[in-house]
Amino acid sequence: MPAHASAPDSSSWRRRLLDWYARSARDLPWRSDEFAERYGAWGTLVSEFMLQQTPVSRVIPHLQAWLRRWPNPTAMSSASPAEVVHQWANLGYPRRALWLHRAAIEVSERHGGAVPRDVDALLGLSGIGDYTARAVAVFHYGDRHPVVDTNTRRVIARAVHGRSQPEPASKRDLTEMAQLLPEDRQEAAAFNAAMMELGAVICTARAPQCTACPLASGCAWLAAGRPDTGDRRRRQARYEGSDRQARGAVLKALRDVQGHALPAAEVLQDWPDALQRHRAIDSLVADGLIEAAEGALLLPRGEREPAAQSSSSSSRR
């Protein structure tokens, strides 16, 4: 770390952040003792799947409905892929639903229905990457690991390195966060959550509230005058008019018929771009999110290995 990054290593820097978090943390369902007692590590795992690249406000009602229907991995493992995709509704990135379903089956078959605590065992489940595995181990089981999401990376980029935006994600992020963690396990878990919270509500991407930040006095970026140092991360294409929008529209049409098949020619027949419509249908079939049979389309009926995972980084907390 550069010379100007000495402040984050001090206990006073960590204490200011932890004190701020204790006073200011949002009241979110997955942070409550009642939630942990009722749903255990499964509740944390489901919330982390849903929070990947999805705003908290959209996740909360879906999470509550999901856990009422499938309060544990064993309950979900007996569901069909069609039921899972239908329940996912409009959360976006629907392959996460199939990964979560596969993970529930794996937990039931390999771990006796109990979500494992060990990070390597968690990484062995479908759809789980570095972020999600450590998030479950830390936020439910209380183990000491670095947990790094987009918000955490932005706080480190600014406070430690003086950059306006983080570099593209890499394994180095876990190493840097590990260097900042308190030794105490309970404080380390709270510190992980506090870094995410700070990035989500104060140190935001477009309008950081530096005057309200508990780390302002030690922030390298603020001390440098908040320079624009550029952003090398890949930009996501806009949703309107995208293939993602077309895929979502196909899935909605099939969810709306409650598990029945629709003639393929009737699915999005008025979509303005016929080639995009075909791409959307073909990609959904390839991902196992829908099936094509005898000229009709329907939600998946049987067990199928989900397509390869893309990302497990969350926008949570």
C-alpha positions as CSV (number, residue, x, y, z in Angstrom):
1,M,0.0,0.0,0.0
2,P,1.2,3.5,-0.7
3,A,2.6,5.8,2.0
4,H,-0.6,7.8,2.2
5,A,-2.5,4.7,3.1
6,S,-1.2,4.4,6.7
7,A,-4.4,5.7,8.2
8,P,-6.6,2.6,7.3
9,D,-4.2,0.4,9.3
10,S,-4.8,2.3,12.5
11,S,-7.3,1.1,15.1
12,S,-8.8,4.5,15.3
13,W,-9.7,4.4,11.6
14,R,-11.4,1.0,12.1
15,R,-13.1,2.2,15.3
16,R,-14.6,5.2,13.6
17,L,-16.1,3.0,10.9
18,L,-17.4,0.5,13.3
19,D,-19.0,3.1,15.5
20,W,-20.6,4.7,12.5
21,Y,-22.0,1.4,11.4
22,A,-23.4,0.6,14.8
23,R,-25.3,3.9,14.7
24,S,-26.3,4.1,11.0
25,A,-26.7,0.6,9.6
26,R,-29.9,0.1,7.6
27,D,-32.5,-2.2,9.1
28,L,-32.4,-5.0,6.6
29,P,-34.1,-8.4,7.0
30,W,-31.0,-10.6,6.7
31,R,-29.3,-8.6,9.5
32,S,-31.8,-9.5,12.2
33,D,-31.3,-12.3,14.8
34,E,-34.9,-13.5,14.0
35,F,-34.0,-14.0,10.4
36,A,-30.8,-15.9,11.4
37,E,-32.7,-18.1,13.8
38,R,-35.5,-18.9,11.4
39,Y,-33.6,-19.5,8.2
40,G,-30.0,-20.2,9.3
41,A,-27.2,-20.1,6.7
42,W,-29.7,-20.9,4.0
43,G,-31.3,-17.5,4.5
44,T,-28.0,-15.8,4.1
45,L,-27.1,-17.9,1.0
46,V,-30.4,-17.0,-0.7
47,S,-30.1,-13.3,0.1
48,E,-26.6,-13.3,-1.3
49,F,-27.7,-14.9,-4.5
50,M,-30.5,-12.4,-4.9
51,L,-28.4,-9.4,-4.1
52,Q,-25.9,-10.0,-6.8
53,Q,-26.2,-7.0,-9.1
54,T,-29.7,-6.2,-7.8
55,P,-30.7,-3.3,-5.6
56,V,-31.8,-4.1,-2.0
57,S,-35.2,-2.6,-2.5
58,R,-36.1,-5.1,-5.2
59,V,-34.7,-8.0,-3.3
60,I,-36.5,-7.7,0.0
61,P,-40.1,-8.7,-1.2
62,H,-38.7,-11.5,-3.4
63,L,-36.5,-12.9,-0.6
64,Q,-39.4,-13.0,1.8
65,A,-41.7,-14.8,-0.6
66,W,-38.9,-17.2,-1.6
67,L,-38.1,-18.2,2.0
68,R,-41.8,-18.6,2.9
69,R,-42.1,-21.1,0.0
70,W,-38.7,-22.8,0.5
71,P,-37.4,-22.2,4.1
72,N,-34.5,-24.6,3.8
73,P,-32.4,-26.3,1.1
74,T,-34.3,-29.6,1.3
75,A,-37.6,-27.9,0.6
76,M,-36.2,-26.2,-2.4
77,S,-34.4,-29.3,-3.7
78,S,-37.7,-31.0,-4.4
79,A,-39.0,-28.1,-6.5
80,S,-38.9,-28.3,-10.3
81,P,-36.7,-25.9,-12.4
82,A,-39.9,-24.4,-13.8
83,E,-41.2,-23.6,-10.3
84,V,-37.9,-22.0,-9.4
85,V,-37.7,-19.8,-12.6
86,H,-41.3,-18.8,-12.1
87,Q,-40.7,-17.8,-8.5
88,W,-37.7,-15.7,-9.5
89,A,-40.1,-13.5,-11.3
90,N,-38.5,-10.2,-12.5
91,L,-35.4,-10.2,-10.3
92,G,-33.1,-10.2,-13.4
93,Y,-30.2,-12.4,-14.2
94,P,-32.4,-15.5,-14.0
95,R,-29.6,-18.0,-14.3
96,R,-29.1,-17.3,-10.6
97,A,-32.3,-19.1,-9.9
98,L,-31.0,-22.3,-11.6
99,W,-27.7,-22.0,-9.8
100,L,-29.5,-21.6,-6.4
101,H,-31.7,-24.6,-7.2
102,R,-28.7,-26.7,-8.1
103,A,-26.9,-25.5,-4.9
104,A,-29.9,-26.5,-2.8
105,I,-29.8,-30.0,-4.3
106,E,-26.1,-30.2,-3.7
107,V,-26.5,-29.1,-0.1
108,S,-29.2,-31.7,0.4
109,E,-27.2,-34.5,-1.2
110,R,-23.7,-33.7,0.0
111,H,-24.2,-31.9,3.3
112,G,-27.3,-33.4,4.8
113,G,-29.4,-30.3,4.1
114,A,-27.1,-28.0,6.1
115,V,-25.3,-25.2,4.3
116,P,-21.6,-25.8,5.0
117,R,-19.4,-23.4,6.9
118,D,-16.1,-24.1,5.2
119,V,-15.3,-21.7,2.4
120,D,-13.9,-24.4,0.2
121,A,-17.0,-26.5,0.7
122,L,-19.1,-23.5,-0.2
123,L,-17.0,-22.8,-3.3
124,G,-17.9,-26.3,-4.4
125,L,-21.6,-25.5,-4.7
126,S,-23.1,-24.3,-8.0
127,G,-23.2,-20.5,-8.5
128,I,-20.9,-19.7,-5.6
129,G,-17.8,-17.7,-6.0
130,D,-15.3,-15.9,-3.8
131,Y,-17.8,-13.3,-2.6
132,T,-20.7,-15.5,-1.8
133,A,-18.7,-18.2,-0.1
134,R,-17.0,-15.8,2.3
135,A,-20.2,-13.8,2.9
136,V,-22.0,-16.9,4.2
137,A,-19.0,-17.9,6.3
138,V,-18.7,-14.4,7.8
139,F,-22.2,-13.1,8.0
140,H,-23.9,-16.2,9.3
141,Y,-21.2,-18.3,10.9
142,G,-19.1,-15.4,12.2
143,D,-15.8,-16.6,10.8
144,R,-13.0,-14.2,10.0
145,H,-12.5,-13.8,6.2
146,P,-12.3,-10.7,3.9
147,V,-15.6,-10.2,2.1
148,V,-15.3,-7.9,-0.9
149,D,-18.1,-6.5,-3.1
150,T,-18.3,-3.5,-5.5
151,N,-19.0,-1.1,-2.6
152,T,-16.0,-2.4,-0.6
153,R,-13.7,-2.1,-3.5
154,R,-14.8,1.5,-4.1
155,V,-14.1,2.5,-0.5
156,I,-10.6,0.9,-0.6
157,A,-9.9,2.6,-3.9
158,R,-10.7,6.0,-2.5
159,A,-9.7,5.9,1.1
160,V,-6.5,3.8,0.6
161,H,-5.3,4.5,-2.9
162,G,-6.8,7.9,-3.8
163,R,-8.6,6.7,-6.9
164,S,-12.1,7.8,-7.8
165,Q,-13.1,4.3,-8.9
166,P,-11.8,0.8,-8.2
167,E,-9.7,-1.1,-10.7
168,P,-11.2,-4.2,-12.3
169,A,-11.9,-6.9,-9.8
170,S,-9.0,-9.3,-9.0
171,K,-7.7,-11.6,-6.2
172,R,-5.7,-8.7,-4.9
173,D,-8.9,-7.2,-3.5
174,L,-9.2,-10.0,-0.9
175,T,-5.5,-9.5,0.1
176,E,-6.1,-5.8,0.6
177,M,-9.2,-6.3,2.6
178,A,-7.6,-8.9,4.8
179,Q,-4.9,-6.4,5.7
180,L,-7.6,-4.0,7.0
181,L,-9.6,-6.5,9.1
182,P,-9.6,-6.3,12.9
183,E,-8.2,-9.5,14.6
184,D,-11.4,-10.1,16.6
185,R,-13.8,-12.3,14.7
186,Q,-16.9,-10.4,15.7
187,E,-15.3,-7.0,14.9
188,A,-14.0,-8.4,11.6
189,A,-17.5,-9.5,10.5
190,A,-18.9,-6.0,11.5
191,F,-16.1,-4.3,9.6
192,N,-16.8,-6.3,6.4
193,A,-20.5,-5.2,6.6
194,A,-19.5,-1.7,7.5
195,M,-17.3,-1.3,4.5
196,M,-20.1,-2.5,2.2
197,E,-22.6,-0.2,4.0
198,L,-20.3,2.8,3.6
199,G,-19.9,2.2,-0.1
200,A,-23.7,1.7,-0.6
201,V,-25.0,4.8,1.2
202,I,-22.1,7.3,1.7
203,C,-19.2,6.5,-0.6
204,T,-21.4,6.0,-3.6
205,A,-20.2,5.8,-7.2
206,R,-21.7,9.0,-8.6
207,A,-22.5,11.3,-5.6
208,P,-20.3,10.5,-2.6
209,Q,-21.3,12.3,0.6
210,C,-17.8,13.0,1.9
211,T,-19.0,15.5,4.6
212,A,-20.9,12.6,6.2
213,C,-18.2,10.0,5.9
214,P,-16.6,8.7,9.1
215,L,-13.3,8.1,7.2
216,A,-13.1,11.6,5.7
217,S,-10.1,12.6,7.8
218,G,-8.0,9.7,6.6
219,C,-9.3,9.4,3.0
220,A,-6.5,9.7,0.4
221,W,-8.9,10.6,-2.4
222,L,-10.5,13.4,-0.4
223,A,-7.1,14.7,0.7
224,A,-6.0,14.8,-3.0
225,G,-9.1,17.0,-3.9
226,R,-11.3,14.1,-5.2
227,P,-9.5,13.8,-8.6
228,D,-11.1,11.9,-11.5
229,T,-8.7,9.1,-12.0
230,G,-10.8,7.3,-14.7
231,D,-12.7,4.0,-14.6
232,R,-11.2,1.0,-16.4
233,R,-14.0,-1.4,-15.5
234,R,-16.2,-2.7,-18.3
235,R,-19.5,-0.9,-18.7
236,Q,-22.7,-2.8,-18.9
237,A,-24.9,-2.1,-21.9
238,R,-28.1,-0.2,-21.3
239,Y,-31.1,-2.4,-20.6
240,E,-33.6,-0.7,-22.9
241,G,-33.5,-2.3,-26.3
242,S,-30.9,-4.9,-25.2
243,D,-30.9,-8.7,-25.6
244,R,-31.4,-8.9,-21.8
245,Q,-34.7,-7.0,-22.1
246,A,-35.8,-9.4,-24.8
247,R,-34.8,-12.4,-22.7
248,G,-36.8,-11.0,-19.8
249,A,-39.8,-10.5,-22.0
250,V,-39.7,-14.1,-23.2
251,L,-39.5,-15.4,-19.7
252,K,-42.4,-13.1,-18.5
253,A,-44.6,-14.4,-21.3
254,L,-43.9,-18.0,-20.2
255,R,-44.4,-17.3,-16.5
256,D,-47.7,-15.6,-17.3
257,V,-49.2,-18.8,-18.7
258,Q,-48.5,-20.6,-15.3
259,G,-46.3,-23.4,-16.6
260,H,-48.2,-24.1,-19.8
261,A,-46.5,-24.2,-23.2
262,L,-46.9,-21.4,-25.8
263,P,-46.5,-21.9,-29.5
264,A,-43.1,-20.4,-30.3
265,A,-44.6,-18.2,-33.0
266,E,-46.8,-16.5,-30.4
267,V,-44.0,-15.6,-28.0
268,L,-43.1,-11.9,-28.5
269,Q,-44.6,-12.0,-32.0
270,D,-44.8,-8.2,-32.0
271,W,-41.2,-7.7,-30.8
272,P,-39.7,-5.0,-33.1
273,D,-36.4,-6.8,-33.8
274,A,-37.1,-10.4,-35.1
275,L,-33.4,-11.4,-35.0
276,Q,-33.1,-10.2,-31.4
277,R,-36.2,-12.2,-30.5
278,H,-34.7,-15.3,-32.0
279,R,-31.4,-14.7,-30.2
280,A,-33.2,-14.3,-26.9
281,I,-35.1,-17.6,-27.3
282,D,-32.0,-19.5,-28.4
283,S,-29.9,-18.2,-25.5
284,L,-32.6,-19.0,-23.0
285,V,-32.8,-22.6,-24.3
286,A,-29.0,-22.9,-24.2
287,D,-29.0,-21.6,-20.6
288,G,-31.7,-24.2,-19.5
289,L,-34.1,-21.4,-18.6
290,I,-36.8,-22.5,-21.1
291,E,-37.4,-25.6,-23.3
292,A,-38.4,-25.9,-26.9
293,A,-40.6,-28.9,-27.7
294,E,-42.7,-29.6,-30.8
295,G,-42.9,-26.0,-31.9
296,A,-43.7,-24.7,-28.4
297,L,-41.8,-23.0,-25.6
298,L,-42.2,-23.6,-21.9
299,L,-40.4,-23.2,-18.6
300,P,-37.9,-26.0,-17.9
301,R,-39.5,-29.2,-16.7
302,G,-36.6,-31.4,-15.6
303,E,-33.3,-31.3,-13.9
304,R,-30.6,-29.7,-16.0
305,E,-27.1,-28.5,-15.3
306,P,-27.1,-24.7,-15.2
307,A,-24.9,-22.7,-17.6
308,A,-21.5,-21.6,-16.3
309,Q,-21.5,-19.0,-13.6
310,S,-20.6,-15.4,-14.5
311,S,-20.2,-13.4,-11.3
312,S,-20.8,-13.7,-7.6
313,S,-20.2,-10.1,-6.7
314,S,-23.0,-8.5,-4.7
315,S,-24.3,-5.0,-4.6
316,R,-25.7,-5.7,-1.1
317,R,-25.8,-4.2,2.3
